[in-house]
Amino acid sequence: MDLMIPIDRASRNSLVEQVYQGILAAIEDETLGPGQRLPSTREFARQLGITRFTVDDAYSRLVGEGYLEARHGSGTYVAARVRLAVGAPAAGTEQVVPARKLSRWRERLRSSPEAEPATQQFAYDFTSGTPAFDRLPLATWQRLIAREARNHDWSRYSYGHTAGLPHLREAIAAYVGRSRGVTCTPDQVVVTSGSQQSMDLLMRLVLEPGAMVVVENPGYWWVRSIAGLTGATIVPVPVDRDGLVVDALPEPSPDIRLACVTPSHHTPTGAILPLSRRLALLEWAERTGALVLEDDYDGELRYDSRPLPALAALANSAGVSNNVVYVSSFSKVLFPAIRLGYVVLPPDLVEPFVAALATVSRHAPTLNQAVVAAFITEGHFERHLAKMRRLYSARHDALVAAMDAHLAGIAFRDETMTSAGLHVLARFEINLTESEIVARAAAAGIALDGAAKTFMVPPEHPHFFLAYTAMPEEKIQEGIERLARLLRGA
Ligand SMILES: Cc1ncc(COP(=O)(O)O)c(C=O)c1O
């Protein structure tokens, strides 16, 4: 047969590549059909005016990829099957995409308003959850990264320990003991890629359809989303200015497996759960047989007095520590992009939790862990925290002063709330919706984060996180003044 392939000696493509592509194109446009014999290499080389080796190379490559078959003593043939039985629609006809079948799990997956970072740059950023990036000890951090990355052996670069680097687990166990009163062994500490992963794994281990999980209302939206994925029934419990209303917890039942709480600093209100309620919550957990997930992501950040010990610390001293899982994170005390957090587990939950972590993500990134371990053990972490407490305290006061001076009659905060965390929750009494306020503020260069997502049922008035940690005091002052002008003109 005559098979014509254009050969261009001036082309950047090698002659082998040109023959290879030419044969593939002939198979594609069906000039060459399945089972058809190709010219011998000698014949084809002669026709194309190239060497036999070139043709031989191209044939071998196509044989290797399964398009051609070399039959000993008989020649080279197009393989019997070279394309899908079902394929792209004929030219000019529209492809009908059948509805893709996705799982129940996908149906339970709710998209989150904050899943992607904002692309717009804002002059004033009051959105929640950002630490003071301009005050990160970057020189130390970079030095430690460089040091840990060049470290001695290849363990930083291979698969690592599922539960975390042993010396990081030791450093965390010592740190949570000193800082949060949580007494534990390093074996109880498991390093994760942040609180969300910690919560996800724990919930998969204890929740399922038919089970019940208590959440705070309002409360951390991701907790509700993650719990929802398990198919368990979500039981919202109200929150007042002292945090979770423990008297409103459901009656004990074996179906209640978990209660998720933020006792040190409630999200979003900022309430601190008093001792009497902490004790009542632990008693309820003991009677119910439910676990308490203590989310302590910003427990270290309290400015007007010493941080209260964690609920897990009280559970330790009361002898009921097996009922509490302590979850914390480096997202706020260092920075969120690090994606590192940890859990302190009752001993019986360590093995299942580690098995779950190994199965879904193997382990948290080792190099980050090594840097954080060095950062803690060499004293940088607690020095940084102490500096951030002073800085955030001043920024908190600047925000509150600016609100009092400019937003009086528009934005209300609960004055009984302690100075702690990264934001003040403000209720806006104005004739605009949350999204209208966000849009108008954005147009004026102000980023705002609505708190509707924290409520099971949106409240009558829009609420906002006013985060103060990422901006200097003058900026906070200017930003609030600008916001006030904008809202008063509305
Ligand atoms: C209530 C609460 N828990 C935990 C976290 C930290 O989560 P992660 O460690 O996944 O960054 C946040 C972050 O904003 C939060 O608001």
PDBQT file of the ligand as one rigid body, heavy atoms in Angstrom, charges set to zero:
ROOT
HETATM    1  C1  LIG A 501     -13.665  27.921  65.860  1.00  0.00    +0.000 C 
HETATM    2  C2  LIG A 501     -12.418  27.642  65.075  1.00  0.00    +0.000 A 
HETATM    3  N1  LIG A 501     -11.746  26.506  65.313  1.00  0.00    +0.000 NA
HETATM    4  C3  LIG A 501     -10.600  26.236  64.649  1.00  0.00    +0.000 A 
HETATM    5  C4  LIG A 501     -10.081  27.094  63.722  1.00  0.00    +0.000 A 
HETATM    6  C5  LIG A 501      -8.749  26.776  63.074  1.00  0.00    +0.000 C 
HETATM    7  O1  LIG A 501      -8.904  25.821  62.101  1.00  0.00    +0.000 OA
HETATM    8  P1  LIG A 501      -7.676  25.228  61.289  1.00  0.00    +0.000 P 
HETATM    9  O2  LIG A 501      -6.691  24.669  62.266  1.00  0.00    +0.000 OA
HETATM   10  O3  LIG A 501      -8.301  24.146  60.460  1.00  0.00    +0.000 OA
HETATM   11  O4  LIG A 501      -7.091  26.334  60.480  1.00  0.00    +0.000 OA
HETATM   12  C6  LIG A 501     -10.765  28.258  63.416  1.00  0.00    +0.000 A 
HETATM   13  C7  LIG A 501     -10.272  29.162  62.380  1.00  0.00    +0.000 C 
HETATM   14  O5  LIG A 501     -10.789  30.203  62.105  1.00  0.00    +0.000 OA
HETATM   15  C8  LIG A 501     -11.961  28.554  64.123  1.00  0.00    +0.000 A 
HETATM   16  O6  LIG A 501     -12.652  29.679  63.886  1.00  0.00    +0.000 OA
ENDROOT
TORSDOF 0
